Amino acid sequence: MEQLFAGGGALQVPFGADFFSVAVGVLTGAIFACDRKLDIVGTIVLGLVTAYGGGIIRDLLLQDHGVYFMEYPEVILICICLAVFVFYFRGLFRHTGQVLFFADALSVALFALAGANKAFACGEGFVMVVILGALTSVGGGALRDISVGETPGVFQRSNFYAVAGFGGAFVFAAMAFAKAPLVLAAAACVFTVVFLRYLSVYYDWKTSDEADLTPKVARGARTAKHFCAELFRRATLHRKKEPATRASWFRHRKD
């Protein structure tokens, strides 16, 4: 979401949308910390890690293009206040599941846009734009889970999360490199992420945690082996019968 112009121009995203994504990241991280009985310090840290983690990883990979986390210190202070509010008034967030889910999906979409947009502005190629967009969308959540000793949710069987972020970044990159207006590319990115997220929950689509193709490949190999053996056997029998058939044909011609 950085208002960055490099290499001919990147999309200028309103600061309000930028702040919204960071604020939602702080809220989800702080609620996550409260659910695991962390203290006030842990709640603040996890809130900030969730909000800024993906962007920090992206900026470190891009190198020498500025670190967004350090550009707006006043936003960090606001995020700390939000984390403290969640810690002391966590009861307010126990019945906001649907609202929080929508806000989280929209936040992931805006983070995907932020990563893809900055990578595109810095002159990265198609593949890196998609990767950095997807990484920014889920990096904060992954670091949050690692911080409490859990396997990141994006690596486990679940409804589309990383897939949604990847899809949105891919759509943005495809449209941006096709010279489409970046405003339309941004809208398509956000819509794709939110749509895939909701669609996966509605139909209960989940990424698979078991995909061993070895048995299927082995069965296919055995079938092919039997087919080739049978084909070879029939061809051999046909060649053995062929001389007798040819001799019979000559006798018939002679008669």
C-alpha positions as CSV (number, residue, x, y, z in Angstrom):
1,M,0.0,0.0,0.0
2,E,3.0,2.3,0.0
3,Q,2.5,5.4,-2.0
4,L,5.5,4.6,-4.0
5,F,6.4,5.8,-7.5
6,A,9.4,4.1,-9.1
7,G,10.2,3.1,-12.6
8,G,7.3,4.9,-14.2
9,G,4.7,4.7,-11.5
10,A,3.0,2.4,-9.1
11,L,-0.5,2.5,-7.8
12,Q,-1.1,5.1,-5.2
13,V,-3.3,3.5,-2.5
14,P,-5.1,5.8,-0.1
15,F,-3.5,6.0,3.3
16,G,-6.9,5.0,4.9
17,A,-6.8,1.6,3.1
18,D,-3.2,1.2,4.1
19,F,-4.0,1.9,7.8
20,F,-7.0,-0.3,7.7
21,S,-5.0,-3.4,6.7
22,V,-2.4,-2.8,9.4
23,A,-5.1,-2.2,12.0
24,V,-6.9,-5.4,11.2
25,G,-3.6,-7.2,11.3
26,V,-3.0,-5.9,14.8
27,L,-6.5,-6.8,15.9
28,T,-6.3,-10.4,14.7
29,G,-2.8,-10.8,16.1
30,A,-3.9,-9.4,19.5
31,I,-7.0,-11.6,19.6
32,F,-4.8,-14.6,18.7
33,A,-2.5,-13.7,21.7
34,C,-5.4,-13.4,24.1
35,D,-6.8,-16.8,23.1
36,R,-3.5,-18.3,24.0
37,K,-3.3,-16.5,27.4
38,L,-0.3,-14.3,26.6
39,D,0.4,-11.2,28.7
40,I,0.2,-7.6,27.6
41,V,3.7,-7.6,26.1
42,G,3.0,-10.8,24.1
43,T,-0.3,-9.3,22.9
44,I,1.4,-6.1,21.7
45,V,4.3,-8.0,20.0
46,L,2.1,-10.5,18.3
47,G,-0.2,-7.7,17.1
48,L,2.7,-5.8,15.5
49,V,4.2,-9.0,14.1
50,T,0.9,-9.9,12.4
51,A,0.5,-6.4,11.0
52,Y,4.0,-5.7,9.8
53,G,5.6,-9.1,9.4
54,G,4.8,-9.8,5.8
55,G,5.8,-6.3,4.8
56,I,9.1,-6.5,6.6
57,I,10.0,-9.7,4.9
58,R,9.1,-8.2,1.5
59,D,11.2,-5.0,2.1
60,L,14.2,-7.1,3.3
61,L,14.0,-9.1,0.1
62,L,13.7,-6.1,-2.1
63,Q,16.6,-4.3,-0.4
64,D,17.4,-0.6,-0.6
65,H,13.8,0.4,-1.3
66,G,12.8,1.5,2.2
67,V,11.3,-0.4,5.1
68,Y,7.6,0.6,5.5
69,F,7.6,-0.4,9.2
70,M,10.0,2.5,9.9
71,E,8.4,5.2,7.7
72,Y,5.3,5.9,9.8
73,P,6.2,5.7,13.6
74,E,2.9,7.3,14.5
75,V,1.0,4.3,13.0
76,I,3.1,2.0,15.2
77,L,1.9,3.9,18.3
78,I,-1.7,3.6,17.2
79,C,-1.2,-0.1,16.7
80,I,0.2,-0.5,20.2
81,C,-2.9,1.3,21.6
82,L,-5.2,-1.1,19.6
83,A,-3.4,-4.1,21.0
84,V,-3.7,-2.8,24.5
85,F,-7.4,-2.1,23.9
86,V,-7.9,-5.7,22.7
87,F,-6.1,-7.1,25.8
88,Y,-8.2,-5.2,28.3
89,F,-11.5,-5.4,26.4
90,R,-11.3,-8.8,24.7
91,G,-14.9,-9.5,25.6
92,L,-16.0,-7.1,22.9
93,F,-14.5,-9.3,20.2
94,R,-16.1,-12.6,21.2
95,H,-19.3,-12.0,19.1
96,T,-17.8,-10.3,16.1
97,G,-16.8,-13.4,14.2
98,Q,-18.4,-12.5,10.8
99,V,-17.3,-8.9,10.9
100,L,-13.8,-9.9,11.9
101,F,-13.6,-12.6,9.2
102,F,-14.6,-10.1,6.5
103,A,-12.1,-7.6,7.9
104,D,-9.4,-10.2,7.9
105,A,-10.1,-11.3,4.3
106,L,-10.0,-7.7,3.2
107,S,-6.8,-7.1,5.1
108,V,-5.2,-10.1,3.4
109,A,-6.3,-8.7,0.1
110,L,-4.8,-5.3,0.8
111,F,-1.5,-6.9,2.0
112,A,-1.4,-8.9,-1.3
113,L,-1.9,-5.7,-3.2
114,A,0.8,-3.9,-1.1
115,G,3.4,-6.6,-1.8
116,A,2.6,-7.0,-5.5
117,N,2.3,-3.2,-6.1
118,K,5.7,-2.4,-4.5
119,A,7.5,-5.2,-6.3
120,F,6.0,-4.0,-9.6
121,A,7.0,-0.4,-8.8
122,C,10.6,-1.6,-8.0
123,G,10.9,-3.2,-11.5
124,E,10.7,-6.8,-10.4
125,G,9.6,-9.4,-13.0
126,F,6.2,-11.2,-13.1
127,V,7.3,-14.2,-10.9
128,M,8.7,-12.0,-8.1
129,V,5.7,-9.7,-8.2
130,V,3.4,-12.7,-7.6
131,I,5.7,-14.2,-4.9
132,L,6.2,-11.0,-3.0
133,G,2.5,-10.2,-3.1
134,A,1.6,-13.7,-1.8
135,L,4.4,-13.5,0.8
136,T,3.2,-10.1,2.1
137,S,-0.4,-11.3,2.4
138,V,0.4,-14.3,4.7
139,G,3.9,-13.5,6.1
140,G,2.6,-11.7,9.2
141,G,0.3,-14.6,10.2
142,A,3.0,-17.2,9.6
143,L,5.5,-15.3,11.8
144,R,2.8,-14.9,14.5
145,D,2.2,-18.6,14.6
146,I,5.9,-19.4,14.7
147,S,6.3,-16.9,17.6
148,V,4.1,-19.1,19.8
149,G,5.6,-22.4,18.7
150,E,2.9,-23.5,16.3
151,T,3.0,-24.7,12.7
152,P,1.9,-21.7,10.6
153,G,-1.8,-22.0,9.7
154,V,-0.9,-21.4,6.0
155,F,1.1,-24.6,6.0
156,Q,-1.8,-26.7,7.3
157,R,-5.0,-28.1,5.8
158,S,-7.4,-25.2,5.8
159,N,-9.7,-23.0,3.7
160,F,-8.0,-20.9,1.1
161,Y,-5.7,-18.3,2.7
162,A,-2.3,-18.4,1.1
163,V,-4.0,-19.6,-2.1
164,A,-6.3,-16.6,-2.0
165,G,-3.3,-14.2,-1.5
166,F,-1.4,-15.9,-4.3
167,G,-4.5,-15.7,-6.6
168,G,-4.9,-12.0,-5.9
169,A,-1.2,-11.3,-6.5
170,F,-1.3,-13.3,-9.7
171,V,-4.3,-11.3,-11.0
172,F,-2.6,-8.0,-10.2
173,A,0.6,-9.0,-11.9
174,A,-1.1,-10.4,-15.0
175,M,-3.1,-7.2,-15.5
176,A,-0.2,-4.8,-14.6
177,F,2.2,-6.5,-17.1
178,A,-0.6,-6.5,-19.7
179,K,-0.6,-2.6,-19.3
180,A,-4.1,-2.5,-17.8
181,P,-4.9,0.5,-15.6
182,L,-3.4,-0.2,-12.2
183,V,-6.5,0.9,-10.4
184,L,-8.4,-1.9,-12.2
185,A,-5.6,-4.3,-11.4
186,A,-5.8,-3.4,-7.7
187,A,-9.6,-3.8,-7.6
188,A,-9.3,-7.2,-9.3
189,C,-6.6,-8.2,-6.8
190,V,-8.8,-7.3,-3.8
191,F,-11.9,-8.9,-5.3
192,T,-10.1,-12.1,-6.1
193,V,-8.7,-12.6,-2.6
194,V,-12.0,-11.9,-0.8
195,F,-13.9,-14.0,-3.3
196,L,-11.6,-17.0,-3.1
197,R,-11.6,-16.7,0.7
198,Y,-15.4,-16.7,1.0
199,L,-15.9,-19.3,-1.7
200,S,-13.5,-21.7,0.0
201,V,-15.4,-21.3,3.3
202,Y,-18.9,-21.5,1.7
203,Y,-18.1,-24.8,-0.2
204,D,-15.6,-26.0,2.5
205,W,-12.8,-26.2,0.0
206,K,-9.5,-27.0,1.8
207,T,-6.0,-27.5,0.7
208,S,-5.0,-31.2,1.0
209,D,-2.5,-32.5,3.5
210,E,-2.2,-35.9,1.8
211,A,-1.4,-36.2,-1.9
212,D,0.7,-39.3,-2.4
213,L,0.5,-40.2,-6.1
214,T,2.9,-43.2,-5.7
215,P,0.1,-45.9,-5.5
216,K,-1.7,-44.4,-8.6
217,V,1.5,-44.2,-10.6
218,A,2.4,-47.8,-9.6
219,R,-1.0,-49.1,-10.7
220,G,-0.7,-47.2,-13.9
221,A,2.8,-48.6,-14.5
222,R,1.5,-52.2,-13.8
223,T,-1.4,-51.7,-16.2
224,A,1.0,-50.4,-18.9
225,K,3.3,-53.3,-18.3
226,H,0.6,-55.9,-18.6
227,F,-0.8,-54.2,-21.8
228,C,2.7,-54.2,-23.4
229,A,3.3,-57.8,-22.4
230,E,-0.1,-58.9,-23.9
231,L,0.6,-56.9,-27.0
232,F,4.0,-58.5,-27.4
233,R,2.5,-62.0,-26.8
234,R,-0.2,-61.5,-29.5
235,A,2.3,-60.2,-32.0
236,T,4.5,-63.2,-31.4
237,L,1.6,-65.6,-31.9
238,H,0.7,-63.8,-35.1
239,R,4.2,-64.1,-36.5
240,K,4.3,-67.9,-35.7
241,K,1.0,-68.4,-37.6
242,E,2.0,-66.2,-40.5
243,P,4.3,-68.7,-42.4
244,A,1.6,-71.4,-42.4
245,T,-1.0,-69.0,-43.6
246,R,1.4,-67.8,-46.4
247,A,2.1,-71.4,-47.5
248,S,-1.6,-72.2,-47.6
249,W,-2.1,-69.1,-49.8
250,F,0.6,-70.3,-52.3
251,R,-1.0,-73.8,-52.5
252,H,-4.3,-72.2,-53.2
253,R,-2.8,-70.1,-56.0
254,K,-1.1,-73.1,-57.4
255,D,-4.3,-75.2,-57.5
